[in-house]
Amino acid sequence: MLDNLQIPEGIKQEPELPVPSIEEQKKVVAELKRLEEAGELTPEILEEFMTGKRKPE
């Protein structure tokens, strides 16, 4: 187990996000694919989806 694993000092721990439902996950994947095909997917947009700051339209 990793129960004894500690975060080094000075490292900010991000809050855990709830796991999205399968339907929400499918919407995110579809949106990411659409953005990629349009040439609009950037590392910043991907990060927003992965951190929950951005939701699929």
Biopython code that builds the backbone (N, CA, C, O; Angstrom):
import numpy as np
from Bio.PDB.StructureBuilder import StructureBuilder

atoms = [
    (1, "MET", "N", (0.831, -1.198, 0.000)),
    (1, "MET", "CA", (0.000, 0.000, 0.000)),
    (1, "MET", "C", (0.873, 1.259, 0.000)),
    (1, "MET", "O", (2.043, 1.230, 0.382)),
    (2, "LEU", "N", (0.277, 2.336, -0.431)),
    (2, "LEU", "CA", (0.981, 3.614, -0.469)),
    (2, "LEU", "C", (0.520, 4.537, 0.656)),
    (2, "LEU", "O", (0.670, 5.755, 0.559)),
    (3, "ASP", "N", (-0.035, 3.969, 1.712)),
    (3, "ASP", "CA", (-0.562, 4.772, 2.815)),
    (3, "ASP", "C", (0.502, 5.647, 3.477)),
    (3, "ASP", "O", (0.190, 6.721, 3.991)),
    (4, "ASN", "N", (1.743, 5.199, 3.466)),
    (4, "ASN", "CA", (2.802, 5.949, 4.142)),
    (4, "ASN", "C", (3.488, 6.952, 3.218)),
    (4, "ASN", "O", (4.477, 7.573, 3.609)),
    (5, "LEU", "N", (2.978, 7.118, 2.008)),
    (5, "LEU", "CA", (3.554, 8.062, 1.057)),
    (5, "LEU", "C", (3.190, 9.486, 1.470)),
    (5, "LEU", "O", (2.020, 9.786, 1.707)),
    (6, "GLN", "N", (4.179, 10.352, 1.556)),
    (6, "GLN", "CA", (3.933, 11.729, 1.963)),
    (6, "GLN", "C", (4.315, 12.675, 0.831)),
    (6, "GLN", "O", (5.213, 12.390, 0.039)),
    (7, "ILE", "N", (3.625, 13.791, 0.772)),
    (7, "ILE", "CA", (3.919, 14.819, -0.216)),
    (7, "ILE", "C", (5.066, 15.667, 0.322)),
    (7, "ILE", "O", (5.028, 16.121, 1.465)),
    (8, "PRO", "N", (6.094, 15.880, -0.513)),
    (8, "PRO", "CA", (7.223, 16.706, -0.051)),
    (8, "PRO", "C", (6.764, 18.110, 0.338)),
    (8, "PRO", "O", (5.792, 18.637, -0.204)),
    (9, "GLU", "N", (7.484, 18.702, 1.290)),
    (9, "GLU", "CA", (7.160, 20.058, 1.722)),
    (9, "GLU", "C", (7.298, 21.020, 0.549)),
    (9, "GLU", "O", (8.176, 20.858, -0.298)),
    (10, "GLY", "N", (6.430, 22.015, 0.506)),
    (10, "GLY", "CA", (6.489, 23.022, -0.549)),
    (10, "GLY", "C", (5.694, 22.637, -1.788)),
    (10, "GLY", "O", (5.554, 23.447, -2.704)),
    (11, "ILE", "N", (5.170, 21.414, -1.830)),
    (11, "ILE", "CA", (4.371, 20.972, -2.973)),
    (11, "ILE", "C", (2.904, 21.149, -2.609)),
    (11, "ILE", "O", (2.444, 20.644, -1.585)),
    (12, "LYS", "N", (2.187, 21.858, -3.439)),
    (12, "LYS", "CA", (0.765, 22.094, -3.188)),
    (12, "LYS", "C", (-0.029, 20.885, -3.681)),
    (12, "LYS", "O", (0.109, 20.474, -4.833)),
    (13, "GLN", "N", (-0.850, 20.325, -2.814)),
    (13, "GLN", "CA", (-1.683, 19.190, -3.202)),
    (13, "GLN", "C", (-3.003, 19.705, -3.763)),
    (13, "GLN", "O", (-3.701, 20.492, -3.123)),
    (14, "GLU", "N", (-3.329, 19.251, -4.959)),
    (14, "GLU", "CA", (-4.592, 19.619, -5.570)),
    (14, "GLU", "C", (-5.706, 18.807, -4.921)),
    (14, "GLU", "O", (-5.491, 17.660, -4.531)),
    (15, "PRO", "N", (-6.897, 19.396, -4.802)),
    (15, "PRO", "CA", (-8.004, 18.617, -4.240)),
    (15, "PRO", "C", (-8.402, 17.495, -5.197)),
    (15, "PRO", "O", (-8.300, 17.645, -6.414)),
    (16, "GLU", "N", (-8.850, 16.382, -4.646)),
    (16, "GLU", "CA", (-9.290, 15.273, -5.488)),
    (16, "GLU", "C", (-10.628, 15.624, -6.109)),
    (16, "GLU", "O", (-11.513, 16.164, -5.445)),
    (17, "LEU", "N", (-10.769, 15.310, -7.397)),
    (17, "LEU", "CA", (-12.021, 15.551, -8.093)),
    (17, "LEU", "C", (-12.854, 14.285, -8.081)),
    (17, "LEU", "O", (-12.307, 13.183, -8.128)),
    (18, "PRO", "N", (-14.179, 14.429, -8.018)),
    (18, "PRO", "CA", (-15.007, 13.231, -8.108)),
    (18, "PRO", "C", (-14.881, 12.626, -9.509)),
    (18, "PRO", "O", (-14.690, 13.347, -10.488)),
    (19, "VAL", "N", (-14.987, 11.317, -9.593)),
    (19, "VAL", "CA", (-14.898, 10.645, -10.892)),
    (19, "VAL", "C", (-16.184, 10.929, -11.655)),
    (19, "VAL", "O", (-17.275, 10.669, -11.147)),
    (20, "PRO", "N", (-16.065, 11.470, -12.894)),
    (20, "PRO", "CA", (-17.268, 11.757, -13.665)),
    (20, "PRO", "C", (-17.979, 10.466, -14.079)),
    (20, "PRO", "O", (-17.361, 9.406, -14.181)),
    (21, "SER", "N", (-19.275, 10.575, -14.315)),
    (21, "SER", "CA", (-20.045, 9.418, -14.779)),
    (21, "SER", "C", (-19.541, 9.001, -16.158)),
    (21, "SER", "O", (-18.825, 9.754, -16.818)),
    (22, "ILE", "N", (-19.916, 7.809, -16.584)),
    (22, "ILE", "CA", (-19.519, 7.322, -17.908)),
    (22, "ILE", "C", (-20.035, 8.271, -18.989)),
    (22, "ILE", "O", (-19.325, 8.555, -19.953)),
    (23, "GLU", "N", (-21.253, 8.758, -18.836)),
    (23, "GLU", "CA", (-21.809, 9.685, -19.828)),
    (23, "GLU", "C", (-20.997, 10.979, -19.890)),
    (23, "GLU", "O", (-20.725, 11.490, -20.976)),
    (24, "GLU", "N", (-20.612, 11.505, -18.736)),
    (24, "GLU", "CA", (-19.786, 12.713, -18.707)),
    (24, "GLU", "C", (-18.426, 12.444, -19.344)),
    (24, "GLU", "O", (-17.907, 13.283, -20.080)),
    (25, "GLN", "N", (-17.847, 11.274, -19.061)),
    (25, "GLN", "CA", (-16.559, 10.929, -19.653)),
    (25, "GLN", "C", (-16.660, 10.861, -21.172)),
    (25, "GLN", "O", (-15.762, 11.324, -21.874)),
    (26, "LYS", "N", (-17.746, 10.288, -21.682)),
    (26, "LYS", "CA", (-17.953, 10.198, -23.134)),
    (26, "LYS", "C", (-18.063, 11.584, -23.755)),
    (26, "LYS", "O", (-17.556, 11.813, -24.854)),
    (27, "LYS", "N", (-18.727, 12.516, -23.056)),
    (27, "LYS", "CA", (-18.857, 13.887, -23.558)),
    (27, "LYS", "C", (-17.495, 14.580, -23.618)),
    (27, "LYS", "O", (-17.193, 15.298, -24.572)),
    (28, "VAL", "N", (-16.676, 14.354, -22.585)),
    (28, "VAL", "CA", (-15.336, 14.952, -22.552)),
    (28, "VAL", "C", (-14.503, 14.410, -23.713)),
    (28, "VAL", "O", (-13.843, 15.173, -24.417)),
    (29, "VAL", "N", (-14.536, 13.090, -23.911)),
    (29, "VAL", "CA", (-13.764, 12.480, -24.993)),
    (29, "VAL", "C", (-14.224, 13.028, -26.343)),
    (29, "VAL", "O", (-13.395, 13.355, -27.193)),
    (30, "ALA", "N", (-15.533, 13.131, -26.544)),
    (30, "ALA", "CA", (-16.052, 13.651, -27.810)),
    (30, "ALA", "C", (-15.599, 15.096, -28.031)),
    (30, "ALA", "O", (-15.223, 15.471, -29.142)),
    (31, "GLU", "N", (-15.636, 15.892, -26.983)),
    (31, "GLU", "CA", (-15.213, 17.294, -27.092)),
    (31, "GLU", "C", (-13.717, 17.394, -27.386)),
    (31, "GLU", "O", (-13.300, 18.207, -28.212)),
    (32, "LEU", "N", (-12.910, 16.573, -26.716)),
    (32, "LEU", "CA", (-11.465, 16.579, -26.974)),
    (32, "LEU", "C", (-11.165, 16.147, -28.412)),
    (32, "LEU", "O", (-10.299, 16.729, -29.064)),
    (33, "LYS", "N", (-11.868, 15.142, -28.903)),
    (33, "LYS", "CA", (-11.676, 14.703, -30.292)),
    (33, "LYS", "C", (-12.064, 15.805, -31.269)),
    (33, "LYS", "O", (-11.371, 16.042, -32.258)),
    (34, "ARG", "N", (-13.197, 16.488, -30.982)),
    (34, "ARG", "CA", (-13.647, 17.575, -31.861)),
    (34, "ARG", "C", (-12.606, 18.693, -31.890)),
    (34, "ARG", "O", (-12.267, 19.202, -32.959)),
    (35, "LEU", "N", (-12.104, 19.070, -30.727)),
    (35, "LEU", "CA", (-11.091, 20.131, -30.658)),
    (35, "LEU", "C", (-9.816, 19.715, -31.378)),
    (35, "LEU", "O", (-9.194, 20.527, -32.062)),
    (36, "GLU", "N", (-9.426, 18.455, -31.227)),
    (36, "GLU", "CA", (-8.209, 17.971, -31.879)),
    (36, "GLU", "C", (-8.374, 18.006, -33.403)),
    (36, "GLU", "O", (-7.471, 18.446, -34.114)),
    (37, "GLU", "N", (-9.518, 17.545, -33.901)),
    (37, "GLU", "CA", (-9.763, 17.536, -35.347)),
    (37, "GLU", "C", (-9.808, 18.947, -35.922)),
    (37, "GLU", "O", (-9.430, 19.171, -37.072)),
    (38, "ALA", "N", (-10.273, 19.896, -35.112)),
    (38, "ALA", "CA", (-10.340, 21.286, -35.559)),
    (38, "ALA", "C", (-8.998, 21.999, -35.389)),
    (38, "ALA", "O", (-8.853, 23.157, -35.779)),
    (39, "GLY", "N", (-8.017, 21.303, -34.803)),
    (39, "GLY", "CA", (-6.712, 21.923, -34.576)),
    (39, "GLY", "C", (-6.725, 22.936, -33.445)),
    (39, "GLY", "O", (-5.863, 23.812, -33.381)),
    (40, "GLU", "N", (-7.701, 22.820, -32.553)),
    (40, "GLU", "CA", (-7.865, 23.792, -31.473)),
    (40, "GLU", "C", (-7.476, 23.245, -30.098)),
    (40, "GLU", "O", (-7.581, 23.958, -29.101)),
    (41, "LEU", "N", (-7.031, 21.993, -30.034)),
    (41, "LEU", "CA", (-6.685, 21.406, -28.746)),
    (41, "LEU", "C", (-5.278, 21.845, -28.355)),
    (41, "LEU", "O", (-4.306, 21.563, -29.055)),
    (42, "THR", "N", (-5.191, 22.535, -27.233)),
    (42, "THR", "CA", (-3.904, 23.006, -26.723)),
    (42, "THR", "C", (-3.632, 22.340, -25.378)),
    (42, "THR", "O", (-4.552, 21.816, -24.750)),
    (43, "PRO", "N", (-2.391, 22.354, -24.935)),
    (43, "PRO", "CA", (-2.101, 21.808, -23.604)),
    (43, "PRO", "C", (-2.910, 22.505, -22.499)),
    (43, "PRO", "O", (-3.291, 21.876, -21.512)),
    (44, "GLU", "N", (-3.162, 23.788, -22.671)),
    (44, "GLU", "CA", (-3.926, 24.543, -21.672)),
    (44, "GLU", "C", (-5.371, 24.050, -21.608)),
    (44, "GLU", "O", (-5.923, 23.883, -20.520)),
    (45, "ILE", "N", (-5.983, 23.817, -22.770)),
    (45, "ILE", "CA", (-7.357, 23.322, -22.800)),
    (45, "ILE", "C", (-7.425, 21.924, -22.209)),
    (45, "ILE", "O", (-8.338, 21.616, -21.443)),
    (46, "LEU", "N", (-6.470, 21.079, -22.558)),
    (46, "LEU", "CA", (-6.436, 19.729, -22.014)),
    (46, "LEU", "C", (-6.316, 19.774, -20.490)),
    (46, "LEU", "O", (-6.994, 19.021, -19.791)),
    (47, "GLU", "N", (-5.467, 20.644, -19.984)),
    (47, "GLU", "CA", (-5.307, 20.783, -18.536)),
    (47, "GLU", "C", (-6.616, 21.219, -17.884)),
    (47, "GLU", "O", (-6.966, 20.728, -16.811)),
    (48, "GLU", "N", (-7.346, 22.143, -18.525)),
    (48, "GLU", "CA", (-8.626, 22.598, -17.970)),
    (48, "GLU", "C", (-9.614, 21.443, -17.844)),
    (48, "GLU", "O", (-10.337, 21.353, -16.852)),
    (49, "PHE", "N", (-9.651, 20.561, -18.841)),
    (49, "PHE", "CA", (-10.538, 19.407, -18.755)),
    (49, "PHE", "C", (-10.090, 18.462, -17.648)),
    (49, "PHE", "O", (-10.921, 17.946, -16.899)),
    (50, "MET", "N", (-8.795, 18.232, -17.538)),
    (50, "MET", "CA", (-8.290, 17.265, -16.565)),
    (50, "MET", "C", (-8.386, 17.766, -15.127)),
    (50, "MET", "O", (-8.396, 16.961, -14.196)),
    (51, "THR", "N", (-8.455, 19.071, -14.933)),
    (51, "THR", "CA", (-8.560, 19.624, -13.584)),
    (51, "THR", "C", (-9.994, 20.013, -13.227)),
    (51, "THR", "O", (-10.246, 20.506, -12.127)),
    (52, "GLY", "N", (-10.937, 19.794, -14.149)),
    (52, "GLY", "CA", (-12.334, 20.095, -13.870)),
    (52, "GLY", "C", (-12.694, 21.550, -14.040)),
    (52, "GLY", "O", (-13.818, 21.945, -13.731)),
    (53, "LYS", "N", (-11.763, 22.366, -14.528)),
    (53, "LYS", "CA", (-12.054, 23.789, -14.727)),
    (53, "LYS", "C", (-12.883, 24.024, -15.983)),
    (53, "LYS", "O", (-13.489, 25.083, -16.147)),
    (54, "ARG", "N", (-12.907, 23.029, -16.869)),
    (54, "ARG", "CA", (-13.651, 23.156, -18.123)),
    (54, "ARG", "C", (-14.515, 21.921, -18.304)),
    (54, "ARG", "O", (-14.073, 20.801, -18.048)),
    (55, "LYS", "N", (-15.739, 22.127, -18.743)),
    (55, "LYS", "CA", (-16.678, 21.042, -18.990)),
    (55, "LYS", "C", (-17.016, 21.024, -20.477)),
    (55, "LYS", "O", (-16.914, 22.057, -21.138)),
    (56, "PRO", "N", (-17.418, 19.867, -21.022)),
    (56, "PRO", "CA", (-17.797, 19.819, -22.431)),
    (56, "PRO", "C", (-19.036, 20.673, -22.680)),
    (56, "PRO", "O", (-19.899, 20.815, -21.813)),
    (57, "GLU", "N", (-19.102, 21.228, -23.867)),
    (57, "GLU", "CA", (-20.249, 22.098, -24.218)),
    (57, "GLU", "C", (-21.474, 21.299, -24.515)),
    (57, "GLU", "O", (-22.521, 21.867, -24.826)),
]
sb = StructureBuilder()
sb.init_structure("model")
sb.init_model(0)
sb.init_chain("A")
sb.init_seg("    ")
for serial, (resi, resn, name, xyz) in enumerate(atoms, 1):
    if name == "N":
        sb.init_residue(resn, " ", resi, " ")
    sb.init_atom(name, np.array(xyz, "f"), 0.0, 1.0, " ", f" {name:<3s}", serial, name[0])
structure = sb.get_structure()
